[in-house]
Amino acid sequence: MKNGLLILSALLFCRVNSFGQGNVMPDSINTPRRRKDTTTAQVKQIDIWDVARYLFGLKFGSRPDTEKMRPGKLMFSMVPAIGYTLEAGFEGSITANLSFFTADPNTTYMSTVATIAQYSVHNQLVTPIMSRIWLKNNKIKLVGDWRFFSYPSKTYGLGDSTSLKKVDNINYYYVQIHEIGYYHFHSHYYAGLGYYYDNHWDLRDYTYPSETDFWQYNGTLTSTRSSGPVISVCYDNRANANNPQGGFFGSLLYRYNSTLLGSISDWQYFEAEFRKYFKLNPNMILAFWNRDLVTWGGYVPYFDLPANGFGTEHFTGRGYIQSRFRGADQFYGESELRFGLTRNGLLGGVVFANAETVPNWPSNSYTALFPAGGVGLRIKFNKFSDVNICIDYAVGVGGSHGFFFNLGEVF
């Protein structure tokens, strides 16, 4: 799912039936811990819904009290919006979120199923379905990421010597089925076993095929499949993954793609991700993020190679258009300082910097590091779940720059 701007006019005039949970696509493997609502004692904390009430006298109904929630009771919310991304241009979208408890809310985290249907002026259709299902006493968690793309796309080749001027226009369809079951075995540790399936078909290159990295790497293939089991282990002690105020997240994931399961070749993938949050004072957070991806073995399909702006963490590389850098491996790091601008919590700001590198092809050598940095504005979308509307401007090297929008923090 791509970054998107939720235009304030759309937000203010849409009825949302579940304010308490927001409309965030859940990140990583943690759902915010269910905690008693204490915001009534913090009378100065406001969000855009409070602003809408004050300015327009709008009424949205009562916000749900999670203390009264019971297993099986559903909370549904939906928000239409207008968005913009560097790769898609302007787009319309509908975000839907379904939240519920599978067992006693006092001992079980809240489960979430969320989707966004997006359609852009470039005829890009994106429909992901992301789920985080917690079973009784949080012993088991089912994490799903299913997607369908009809995707006219731009790609800039492989390695670190590519250029914005050498763009390759490719159309394709894509289905992704990623599902992992995690088992809680100690403290904040989870172990997971699952299955990943990625299918790209009707690949069509509309540039000059023989001159592009895509054609030289992909050849005449018009479809590719990757299919295989995954194992994962992670540690997560963040109280709220939407906007962490402290804590640590770490994850290791290994994937083996096998021709016996329909994969185009036998190839392997390893991912390591770490996030650390330091609370410098009540209104300032310093956050660090590291994500490293490595592939090896047989032929790795072009669109399964690591690239900025793709994969589960589609926010990597603010400052660069999606797919600007792609290679057999990817090493990425980012830091961000988050701070409040108003005492009532409505507005905040960020300053961030990131850097990444990918190997050249076919030499597999590393010769460049690509930094980027920027600033951003935060507008409180939901004071109960602490979700922000994120509006960032970032600059990279080689003339790359642009605005980046999202509902919820990047990491």
N, C-alpha and C positions, 0 to 999 in steps of 0.2 A: 504494500500500500504506500502510496506516495504522500509526500507532505502536502498539506492543503490549508488554505486560509479560510477560516470561518468568518464570513463577513458579519459585522456586528448587527446590521439591520436584520439579517436572517435569524441570528441568534435571539434577538430581542423580541421578535414577533412570532416565534415558534413556540407552541406549547410542548413542554417536556414533562412527561409523567413521572420521571424518577430522578429528581434533582440529587438525591443523596448519593447516587452512584456515578453520575456524569456519563459521558459518552466516549470514554477513552478506550482505545484498543489495548488490552492488557499487555504489559511488557514482561519479558523474561519469563520466570516461572512463578512469580510471587504476586498474589492478590492482596491489596491492602488489608491489614489485620482489622477485624471487626472490633471497634472500640465505641464506648458510650459517647454520644454526642455531647460535647462540653462547650460547643461554640456559643450557646446561649449566654454563657458567662463572659464571653469576649464580645461585648456589644459593639466594639469599634470595627470588627472584622466584617467586610462586605464583599460582594461579588457583583457581576454584571446584572444578575437577576434583581438584586436590591436596587441597582441603579435604574433598571427598567421600571420597577415599581414606583420609584420616587419621581422619575421624569414623566412617565406616561400613565401612571396609575394602573398598570397591568397586573392582573392576578393570574397566577399559575396553579393554584391549588396548594395544598399543604405538602411539605417535604416529608418523605417517609421517615419514621423513627425506627431505626434498625433494632431497637430494643423490643419492638412489638412484632418483628418479623418471625415467621415460623417456617419450618421446612415445607417446600412445595409452593409457597406464595411467590408469585412472579412480579418483578418490577421491570417495566418496559419503558424505554425512552427512544425518541427519534428526533433527529435534527436535520433538516435540509440546509444546504449551504452552497456558496459559490467559492471556488478556490482558484489558485494559480500556482504553477510550478514551472521551473525553467524548461523541463523536458516536455510538458504537456500543454503549456499555455493555460488559458482559462478553462475551467471545468465546473460542472455541476455535480453535486453529490448528495446522497442521503445516508446518514449515519444512524444505525440502529443498535441498541444495546439491551440485552436481556440479562438480568441479575436475579439470583435465587440462592437459597441454602438447601443443600441435600440432606442435612441433619441438623441437630441442635445448634442454633446460632451462637450459643455460649462456648461451644467447643470446636466449631467448624468454620473455616473461612468462607467468605461469600464466593460463589461461582459466577462466571460471566461468559456469555456468548455475544460477540459483537461482529458487525459487518458494515462495510461501506460500499455502496454502489456508486462508481464514479464514471463520468463520461466527459471527454474533453473535446475542444474545438478541432483537434487533430484526429478525431474518431477513435480515441483510445478508450476501451472499456475495461474497467478493473473491478472485480468483485471478490474480495477476500472474506473469509469467515474464520475468525480467531476465537478459540475457546480455552477457558481455564476452569476445569471442573474439579472442585475439592470434594472428596468423599469423607465419610464419617471420621471425626477427630483428626482430620488432615493427614491421615496415614497414607492416602493415595491421592495423586493429582494427575488428571488427564489434560495434556497440553496439545491443542490442535491448531494448525495453520493451513487452511485449505484456500486455494486461490484459482480464479480463472481470469486470464488476460486475453483480450484481442488488441494487439499492441503494435501499431506502427512505432518504431523506435529508432533512435539515433545511437550509434556506437562509434567510438573513436579509435578502435584498434587495440593492439596488445602492447604492454610494456610501458616504459617511461619516456619514450621519444615521440609520442603521439602529439597531434596538434588539433586545436579547435577548428582550424581551417580544413582539416581532412576528415570530414564527417561521412559516415556510411549510414544510409537509410535502409532499414530492414523491417519488413512486416512479418509477424508470426502470431500463432495462437499458443497459449500456455496453460497447462493444468498442473497444479501443485497439490500434493497430499502429504502433509507432514504431521505425524501423530506420535507422541511419546507419553508413556505412563511412568510417573515418578513415585517412588516409595520412600517415605520418611523413615530413616533408620537410626538417626542420632542427632539430638540437639537441632541445629539448623541445616543438617545435611540431608540431601536427597539423592537417590540413585534412580536412573531411568533407562528404560528399554523401549524402542519404538521402531517405526518404519517410515522411510522417506521415499517419495515418488515424484519425479519431475519429468514432464513430457512437453516438448516443444515440437510443433508441426507446422506445415505449410510455410517454411522459412523461405522468404523471398528478398533478395538483395536488389535494391533499385538504384544503386550507384554503378560504378564501373567495376564489375565483379573481380576481374583479374588483378586489379590494382589495390584491393583492400585486404587487410589482415583477416577479416572475416572469411573471405573466399579462400585465401591461401591456407587458413587453419581448418576451416569447415569443409572445404572441397565442394562437391556437388550434393552433399546431404541436404535433404529437405525436411528431415525430422530427426530428433534425438530423444532418447529416454535414459533416465538414471533412476535406478531402483535398488533399494537395499536396506538392511537393518541399521539402526543406530543405537549406541549406548552413551549414557551421559551421567555425570555426577556434578552436583552443584551445592554451593553453600549460599544462603541468603538470610540475613538478619535485619533487612530493612522493614520498618513498620509500615511504610507506604511506598510502593514502587512507582506510583504516579508522580511523586515529587518528594524524593527521599530527603529527610532532614539529618541523616547520619546513617552509619552502617556500612556493610560490605556485601558485595555480590561477586561470586566467582563460579565459573562454569567450564567444564571440559566436555567435549562432544566428539565422538568418533563415528564415522559413517563408512560402510563398506558396500559399494555398488556391484552387483553381480549379474552376469548374463543369465544365470539360472532364474533370476527374478525379473527378467525382461530388460535389463540395462543394456545399452549399446556396447558397453565394454566393462571390464573389471577395473574399477578405479576406487581410490580411497580419499578420505577427507578428514581433516582434524581441525577443530576450532577451540581456541582458548579465549575466554573473556573474563575481564576483571573490572569492577567498579568500586570506588572508594569515595566516601562522603565525609567531610570534616565540617562540623558546625562551629564556625569561628566566633559567632555571637548570635543572639536570637533572630537577627535579620540577615545573616550572611552565611552562605554555604560555599565551600570550595570542593569541587568534584573532579575526579580523575577517571578516565575510561581507557582501557586497552583491549583491543580485539585483534587476534592474529588467526589467519586462515592458511592452511597448507593442503595442497592436493598432490597426489602421486599415483603411480601405477599405470593403468592403461589410458586410453584416449578420454579426456574430459571434455564433454560438449561445451561449445563456445559460451553459451548463455548460462552454464553451470559454473564457469570460472568465477572466482571472487572478483567483485567490482564494487566501486563506491556507489551507494544509493540503492543496492540490491540486497536481497536476502531478508531474513527476519529483521535485522537491524538496518532498515532502509534510510536511516538518518546519517550514515557516515559520510563525511566529506562536505560539510557545509562550506560553501565557497566554490564548489564545482558542480557542474551539471551531472545528472545521473549517468553512470557508465563512462565517465570521463577517463577513468583508469581501470584497467582490467588485466589480470595476469594469472599465472598458475598458483601464485600465493599472494597474500596481502597482509601487510603489517600496519596497524593503525593505532594512533594514540590521540587523546583529546583531554583538555582541561577546561573547566568553566567556573567562573566566579559568579554566584547568584546573590542578589541583594534586593532589599525592599526599597521602594521609592516613596510610598505613602504608609503612614502608620496604620491605616485601616486595612491594609493588605490588598487593596484593589490593584495597585500598580507595582511592578518590580522591573528589574533590569538584569542583564547578564553581559559578561565579557568572556569571550572564548577563543581558543586557538586549537588547531588540530594539525596533524601531519600524517602522511601515509606514503607507502612505497609498494611497488609491484615489480616483479622481474621482467626483463626484456624477453622477447620471444624471437627465435628459438634458443638463444644463448643461455637463458635463465640466469643472467647476471643482473646485479643491482647497481645502478649508476646515478640515481637521483632520488631526492626526497621532496615531496610536494606539501608545503605548508599552506595554511589558510587561517584566517581569523576574522572576528567580527564582533558586533554588539547586537543586543536584542532587547525588546520590550516584552514584558509579561503582564497580561490582564487576567485577573482572577475570574475563571469561568464558574467554578464551583468551590465555595469555601468549606464545604463539608468534606469532600474528597480531596481538596487541595489541588485541583486541576487548573492549569493555566492555559490561556491562548498564547501561543509563542510566535512572535514576529521578529525574525532575525535578518540582518544584512551582513553578508560575509564576502571577503575578497580573497582570491587565491592568486597563483602565479599564472603568467601567460595570458593575462587579460580576462581571467575568470572572475565573475562576481555576480551577485544577485540576491534577491530576497528569498527567504525560506520560512515556511509557515507550518505550524503543527498545533494540534490539540494535545497537550501534555508535554512534559519535558522530554528532551531528546534522549537523555540517559539518566 
